[in-house]
């Protein structure tokens, strides 16, 4: 199976917003992870009432980050 590489012109690369988009998405992912971590800490440690809804939130975060974990390990 042959691989093809696409070469973009310098004008196209300079006009692309890909860097901004990736930065914005990364920022919101980090903020979401921070809020979930704070909620889990408060519910598990301070209130000691870790419920089913908290478990579902943790499962959703693990599911969200599982495809990205391989990419983070490669960096």
N, CA, C and O atoms as a printed pandas DataFrame, in Angstrom:
     atom_number atom_name residue_name chain_id  residue_number  x_coord  y_coord  z_coord
0              1         N          UNK        A               1    0.845   -1.169    0.000
1              2        CA          UNK        A               1    0.000    0.000    0.000
2              3         C          UNK        A               1    0.890    1.231    0.000
3              4         O          UNK        A               1    1.729    1.402    0.885
4              5         N          UNK        A               2    0.707    2.072   -0.980
5              6        CA          UNK        A               2    1.531    3.258   -1.119
6              7         C          UNK        A               2    0.963    4.398   -0.284
7              8         O          UNK        A               2   -0.250    4.587   -0.195
8              9         N          UNK        A               3    1.870    5.147    0.322
9             10        CA          UNK        A               3    1.445    6.310    1.090
10            11         C          UNK        A               3    1.676    7.550    0.261
11            12         O          UNK        A               3    2.658    7.651   -0.474
12            13         N          UNK        A               4    0.772    8.483    0.384
13            14        CA          UNK        A               4    0.909    9.743   -0.335
14            15         C          UNK        A               4    1.033   10.874    0.669
15            16         O          UNK        A               4    0.381   10.876    1.714
16            17         N          UNK        A               5    1.867   11.816    0.340
17            18        CA          UNK        A               5    2.016   12.998    1.184
18            19         C          UNK        A               5    1.541   14.208    0.395
19            20         O          UNK        A               5    1.793   14.327   -0.804
20            21         N          UNK        A               6    0.864   15.085    1.075
21            22        CA          UNK        A               6    0.358   16.289    0.447
22            23         C          UNK        A               6    1.211   17.461    0.886
23            24         O          UNK        A               6    1.449   17.660    2.077
24            25         N          UNK        A               7    1.664   18.227   -0.072
25            26        CA          UNK        A               7    2.470   19.402    0.211
26            27         C          UNK        A               7    1.607   20.641    0.004
27            28         O          UNK        A               7    1.013   20.829   -1.058
28            29         N          UNK        A               8    1.549   21.478    1.027
29            30        CA          UNK        A               8    0.752   22.698    0.959
30            31         C          UNK        A               8    1.659   23.887    0.732
31            32         O          UNK        A               8    2.804   23.906    1.184
32            33         N          UNK        A               9    1.145   24.870    0.034
33            34        CA          UNK        A               9    1.927   26.075   -0.230
34            35         C          UNK        A               9    2.083   26.897    1.047
35            36         O          UNK        A               9    1.322   26.738    2.001
36            37         N          UNK        A              10    3.069   27.766    1.046
37            38        CA          UNK        A              10    3.338   28.603    2.213
38            39         C          UNK        A              10    2.173   29.551    2.484
39            40         O          UNK        A              10    1.875   29.851    3.640
40            41         N          UNK        A              11    1.513   30.023    1.431
41            42        CA          UNK        A              11    0.377   30.924    1.617
42            43         C          UNK        A              11   -0.775   30.210    2.323
43            44         O          UNK        A              11   -1.430   30.781    3.195
44            45         N          UNK        A              12   -1.012   28.967    1.941
45            46        CA          UNK        A              12   -2.091   28.198    2.561
46            47         C          UNK        A              12   -1.793   27.934    4.035
47            48         O          UNK        A              12   -2.674   28.055    4.886
48            49         N          UNK        A              13   -0.556   27.575    4.326
49            50        CA          UNK        A              13   -0.172   27.298    5.710
50            51         C          UNK        A              13   -0.290   28.556    6.560
51            52         O          UNK        A              13   -0.737   28.484    7.705
52            53         N          UNK        A              14    0.096   29.690    6.028
53            54        CA          UNK        A              14    0.015   30.941    6.783
54            55         C          UNK        A              14   -1.425   31.384    7.008
55            56         O          UNK        A              14   -1.711   32.052    8.002
56            57         N          UNK        A              15   -2.339   31.027    6.105
57            58        CA          UNK        A              15   -3.741   31.409    6.238
58            59         C          UNK        A              15   -4.536   30.405    7.056
59            60         O          UNK        A              15   -5.685   30.673    7.404
60            61         N          UNK        A              16   -3.958   29.270    7.366
61            62        CA          UNK        A              16   -4.675   28.229    8.091
62            63         C          UNK        A              16   -4.849   28.612    9.558
63            64         O          UNK        A              16   -3.966   29.215   10.168
64            65         N          UNK        A              17   -5.993   28.253   10.105
65            66        CA          UNK        A              17   -6.277   28.492   11.520
66            67         C          UNK        A              17   -6.131   27.217   12.335
67            68         O          UNK        A              17   -6.634   27.142   13.456
68            69         N          UNK        A              18   -5.460   26.225   11.797
69            70        CA          UNK        A              18   -5.364   24.932   12.465
70            71         C          UNK        A              18   -4.691   25.051   13.833
71            72         O          UNK        A              18   -5.129   24.408   14.787
72            73         N          UNK        A              19   -3.662   25.840   13.943
73            74        CA          UNK        A              19   -2.969   26.003   15.222
74            75         C          UNK        A              19   -3.868   26.606   16.290
75            76         O          UNK        A              19   -3.865   26.165   17.439
76            77         N          UNK        A              20   -4.629   27.606   15.907
77            78        CA          UNK        A              20   -5.564   28.230   16.849
78            79         C          UNK        A              20   -6.661   27.263   17.264
79            80         O          UNK        A              20   -7.043   27.205   18.432
80            81         N          UNK        A              21   -7.160   26.512   16.303
81            82        CA          UNK        A              21   -8.233   25.563   16.600
82            83         C          UNK        A              21   -7.738   24.484   17.544
83            84         O          UNK        A              21   -8.421   24.152   18.513
84            85         N          UNK        A              22   -6.575   23.936   17.282
85            86        CA          UNK        A              22   -6.015   22.904   18.153
86            87         C          UNK        A              22   -5.755   23.465   19.549
87            88         O          UNK        A              22   -6.012   22.790   20.546
88            89         N          UNK        A              23   -5.254   24.678   19.627
89            90        CA          UNK        A              23   -5.014   25.304   20.921
90            91         C          UNK        A              23   -6.295   25.532   21.703
91            92         O          UNK        A              23   -6.335   25.304   22.912
92            93         N          UNK        A              24   -7.333   25.977   21.027
93            94        CA          UNK        A              24   -8.612   26.223   21.686
94            95         C          UNK        A              24   -9.250   24.923   22.162
95            96         O          UNK        A              24   -9.754   24.849   23.283
96            97         N          UNK        A              25   -9.229   23.910   21.322
97            98        CA          UNK        A              25   -9.785   22.608   21.718
98            99         C          UNK        A              25   -8.998   22.026   22.888
99           100         O          UNK        A              25   -9.586   21.483   23.823
100          101         N          UNK        A              26   -7.683   22.137   22.841
101          102        CA          UNK        A              26   -6.853   21.645   23.936
102          103         C          UNK        A              26   -7.127   22.377   25.243
103          104         O          UNK        A              26   -7.157   21.767   26.312
104          105         N          UNK        A              27   -7.325   23.683   25.151
105          106        CA          UNK        A              27   -7.631   24.473   26.346
106          107         C          UNK        A              27   -8.943   24.036   26.976
107          108         O          UNK        A              27   -9.021   23.864   28.193
108          109         N          UNK        A              28   -9.975   23.856   26.158
109          110        CA          UNK        A              28  -11.265   23.435   26.697
110          111         C          UNK        A              28  -11.229   22.006   27.234
111          112         O          UNK        A              28  -11.910   21.697   28.212
112          113         N          UNK        A              29  -10.445   21.137   26.608
113          114        CA          UNK        A              29  -10.285   19.787   27.152
114          115         C          UNK        A              29   -9.608   19.839   28.523
115          116         O          UNK        A              29  -10.011   19.128   29.443
116          117         N          UNK        A              30   -8.595   20.667   28.656
117          118        CA          UNK        A              30   -7.911   20.803   29.939
118          119         C          UNK        A              30   -8.844   21.373   30.997
119          120         O          UNK        A              30   -8.854   20.897   32.133
120          121         N          UNK        A              31   -9.628   22.385   30.639
121          122        CA          UNK        A              31  -10.572   22.960   31.597
122          123         C          UNK        A              31  -11.612   21.931   32.036
123          124         O          UNK        A              31  -11.949   21.849   33.217
124          125         N          UNK        A              32  -12.112   21.155   31.096
125          126        CA          UNK        A              32  -13.090   20.121   31.449
126          127         C          UNK        A              32  -12.469   19.088   32.382
127          128         O          UNK        A              32  -13.102   18.664   33.349
128          129         N          UNK        A              33  -11.248   18.685   32.101
129          130        CA          UNK        A              33  -10.565   17.722   32.962
130          131         C          UNK        A              33  -10.330   18.305   34.358
131          132         O          UNK        A              33  -10.454   17.595   35.356
132          133         N          UNK        A              34   -9.993   19.590   34.429
133          134        CA          UNK        A              34   -9.774   20.233   35.728
134          135         C          UNK        A              34  -11.066   20.277   36.536
135          136         O          UNK        A              34  -11.052   19.989   37.733
136          137         N          UNK        A              35  -12.173   20.632   35.907
137          138        CA          UNK        A              35  -13.449   20.698   36.626
138          139         C          UNK        A              35  -13.917   19.316   37.080
139          140         O          UNK        A              35  -14.444   19.169   38.182
140          141         N          UNK        A              36  -13.727   18.313   36.238
141          142        CA          UNK        A              36  -14.108   16.952   36.636
142          143         C          UNK        A              36  -13.230   16.487   37.791
143          144         O          UNK        A              36  -13.724   15.856   38.726
144          145         N          UNK        A              37  -11.952   16.786   37.739
145          146        CA          UNK        A              37  -11.052   16.396   38.824
146          147         C          UNK        A              37  -11.449   17.069   40.134
147          148         O          UNK        A              37  -11.455   16.429   41.186
148          149         N          UNK        A              38  -11.779   18.347   40.073
149          150        CA          UNK        A              38  -12.215   19.048   41.279
150          151         C          UNK        A              38  -13.523   18.477   41.818
151          152         O          UNK        A              38  -13.682   18.327   43.030
152          153         N          UNK        A              39  -14.457   18.158   40.929
153          154        CA          UNK        A              39  -15.723   17.583   41.377
154          155         C          UNK        A              39  -15.504   16.230   42.035
155          156         O          UNK        A              39  -16.087   15.952   43.083
156          157         N          UNK        A              40  -14.670   15.382   41.434
157          158        CA          UNK        A              40  -14.394   14.058   42.000
158          159         C          UNK        A              40  -13.717   14.203   43.358
159          160         O          UNK        A              40  -14.047   13.472   44.292
160          161         N          UNK        A              41  -12.781   15.131   43.479
161          162        CA          UNK        A              41  -12.111   15.344   44.754
162          163         C          UNK        A              41  -13.105   15.772   45.834
163          164         O          UNK        A              41  -13.107   15.228   46.939
164          165         N          UNK        A              42  -13.945   16.746   45.505
165          166        CA          UNK        A              42  -14.910   17.239   46.492
166          167         C          UNK        A              42  -15.883   16.143   46.889
167          168         O          UNK        A              42  -16.158   15.957   48.074
168          169         N          UNK        A              43  -16.406   15.417   45.913
169          170        CA          UNK        A              43  -17.405   14.396   46.220
170          171         C          UNK        A              43  -16.803   13.197   46.955
171          172         O          UNK        A              43  -17.445   12.636   47.844
172          173         N          UNK        A              44  -15.586   12.800   46.599
173          174        CA          UNK        A              44  -14.990   11.601   47.196
174          175         C          UNK        A              44  -14.300   11.895   48.526
175          176         O          UNK        A              44  -14.400   11.094   49.455
176          177         N          UNK        A              45  -13.611   13.011   48.636
177          178        CA          UNK        A              45  -12.803   13.281   49.820
178          179         C          UNK        A              45  -13.532   14.165   50.824
179          180         O          UNK        A              45  -13.600   13.834   52.008
180          181         N          UNK        A              46  -14.067   15.267   50.368
181          182        CA          UNK        A              46  -14.646   16.222   51.305
182          183         C          UNK        A              46  -16.057   15.830   51.751
183          184         O          UNK        A              46  -16.352   15.839   52.947
184          185         N          UNK        A              47  -16.919   15.490   50.810
185          186        CA          UNK        A              47  -18.302   15.182   51.131
186          187         C          UNK        A              47  -18.486   13.697   51.443
187          188         O          UNK        A              47  -19.399   13.315   52.176
188          189         N          UNK        A              48  -17.619   12.875   50.887
189          190        CA          UNK        A              48  -17.689   11.418   51.027
190          191         C          UNK        A              48  -19.034   10.867   50.553
191          192         O          UNK        A              48  -19.652   10.024   51.203
192          193         N          UNK        A              49  -19.462   11.376   49.395
193          194        CA          UNK        A              49  -20.712   10.916   48.785
194          195         C          UNK        A              49  -20.504   10.766   47.283
195          196         O          UNK        A              49  -21.103   11.488   46.486
196          197         N          UNK        A              50  -19.651    9.822   46.908
197          198        CA          UNK        A              50  -19.357    9.564   45.499
198          199         C          UNK        A              50  -20.499    8.741   44.924
199          200         O          UNK        A              50  -20.691    7.587   45.308
200          201         N          UNK        A              51  -21.257    9.329   44.005
201          202        CA          UNK        A              51  -22.458    8.683   43.492
202          203         C          UNK        A              51  -22.275    8.091   42.110
203          204         O          UNK        A              51  -21.193    8.125   41.525
204          205         N          UNK        A              52  -23.363    7.552   41.615
205          206        CA          UNK        A              52  -23.369    6.946   40.279
206          207         C          UNK        A              52  -23.085    8.000   39.221
207          208         O          UNK        A              52  -22.357    7.734   38.264
208          209         N          UNK        A              53  -23.647    9.187   39.379
209          210        CA          UNK        A              53  -23.403   10.250   38.407
210          211         C          UNK        A              53  -21.922   10.615   38.333
211          212         O          UNK        A              53  -21.409   10.917   37.256
212          213         N          UNK        A              54  -21.244   10.589   39.463
213          214        CA          UNK        A              54  -19.802   10.866   39.461
214          215         C          UNK        A              54  -19.037    9.758   38.750
215          216         O          UNK        A              54  -18.084   10.029   38.019
216          217         N          UNK        A              55  -19.444    8.532   38.959
217          218        CA          UNK        A              55  -18.817    7.418   38.262
218          219         C          UNK        A              55  -19.009    7.506   36.763
219          220         O          UNK        A              55  -18.096    7.188   36.000
220          221         N          UNK        A              56  -20.187    7.936   36.330
221          222        CA          UNK        A              56  -20.435    8.106   34.895
222          223         C          UNK        A              56  -19.600    9.236   34.308
223          224         O          UNK        A              56  -19.138    9.145   33.171
224          225         N          UNK        A              57  -19.407   10.296   35.079
225          226        CA          UNK        A              57  -18.552   11.394   34.608
226          227         C          UNK        A              57  -17.119   10.915   34.453
227          228         O          UNK        A              57  -16.470   11.225   33.454
228          229         N          UNK        A              58  -16.617   10.166   35.422
229          230        CA          UNK        A              58  -15.252    9.631   35.340
230          231         C          UNK        A              58  -15.134    8.686   34.147
231          232         O          UNK        A              58  -14.133    8.723   33.431
232          233         N          UNK        A              59  -16.140    7.839   33.923
233          234        CA          UNK        A              59  -16.114    6.923   32.775
234          235         C          UNK        A              59  -16.100    7.695   31.461
235          236         O          UNK        A              59  -15.416    7.301   30.517
236          237         N          UNK        A              60  -16.848    8.786   31.396
237          238        CA          UNK        A              60  -16.863    9.600   30.184
238          239         C          UNK        A              60  -15.506   10.253   29.931
239          240         O          UNK        A              60  -15.056   10.333   28.788
240          241         N          UNK        A              61  -14.862   10.715   30.988
241          242        CA          UNK        A              61  -13.539   11.330   30.824
242          243         C          UNK        A              61  -12.512   10.286   30.392
243          244         O          UNK        A              61  -11.677   10.552   29.527
244          245         N          UNK        A              62  -12.573    9.107   30.989
245          246        CA          UNK        A              62  -11.640    8.042   30.594
246          247         C          UNK        A              62  -11.873    7.670   29.136
247          248         O          UNK        A              62  -10.921    7.452   28.386
248          249         N          UNK        A              63  -13.128    7.598   28.739
249          250        CA          UNK        A              63  -13.461    7.277   27.348
250          251         C          UNK        A              63  -12.989    8.376   26.413
251          252         O          UNK        A              63  -12.528    8.094   25.307
252          253         N          UNK        A              64  -13.098    9.619   26.841
253          254        CA          UNK        A              64  -12.660   10.746   26.027
254          255         C          UNK        A              64  -11.150   10.735   25.830
255          256         O          UNK        A              64  -10.667   10.954   24.720
256          257         N          UNK        A              65  -10.401   10.480   26.903
257          258        CA          UNK        A              65   -8.945   10.568   26.842
258          259         C          UNK        A              65   -8.271    9.296   26.357
259          260         O          UNK        A              65   -7.078    9.326   26.056
260          261         N          UNK        A              66   -8.984    8.181   26.267
261          262        CA          UNK        A              66   -8.333    6.926   25.871
262          263         C          UNK        A              66   -7.733    6.974   24.466
263          264         O          UNK        A              66   -6.628    6.457   24.294
264          265         N          UNK        A              67   -8.377    7.556   23.447
265          266        CA          UNK        A              67   -7.711    7.615   22.140
266          267         C          UNK        A              67   -6.503    8.534   22.138
267          268         O          UNK        A              67   -5.570    8.331   21.360
268          269         N          UNK        A              68   -6.509    9.549   23.004
269          270        CA          UNK        A              68   -5.426   10.525   23.022
270          271         C          UNK        A              68   -4.241   10.073   23.867
271          272         O          UNK        A              68   -3.162   10.660   23.778
272          273         N          UNK        A              69   -4.419    9.058   24.672
273          274        CA          UNK        A              69   -3.336    8.651   25.570
274          275         C          UNK        A              69   -2.122    8.165   24.790
275          276         O          UNK        A              69   -0.989    8.423   25.198
276          277         N          UNK        A              70   -2.331    7.480   23.695
277          278        CA          UNK        A              70   -1.197    7.029   22.878
278          279         C          UNK        A              70   -0.474    8.210   22.264
279          280         O          UNK        A              70    0.752    8.205   22.153
280          281         N          UNK        A              71   -1.225    9.215   21.866
281          282        CA          UNK        A              71   -0.592   10.402   21.286
282          283         C          UNK        A              71    0.200   11.167   22.324
283          284         O          UNK        A              71    1.272   11.691   22.023
284          285         N          UNK        A              72   -0.314   11.240   23.551
285          286        CA          UNK        A              72    0.402   11.960   24.597
286          287         C          UNK        A              72    1.691   11.240   24.973
287          288         O          UNK        A              72    2.680   11.886   25.322
288          289         N          UNK        A              73    1.693    9.915   24.906
289          290        CA          UNK        A              73    2.889    9.173   25.235
290          291         C          UNK        A              73    3.961    9.311   24.147
291          292         O          UNK        A              73    5.149    9.153   24.426
292          293         N          UNK        A              74    3.550    9.601   22.924
293          294        CA          UNK        A              74    4.504    9.748   21.838
294          295         C          UNK        A              74    5.226   11.088   21.868
295          296         O          UNK        A              74    6.302   11.222   21.286
296          297         N          UNK        A              75    4.648   12.081   22.537
297          298        CA          UNK        A              75    5.249   13.424   22.537
298          299         C          UNK        A              75    6.438   13.499   23.420
299          300         O          UNK        A              75    7.058   14.557   23.532
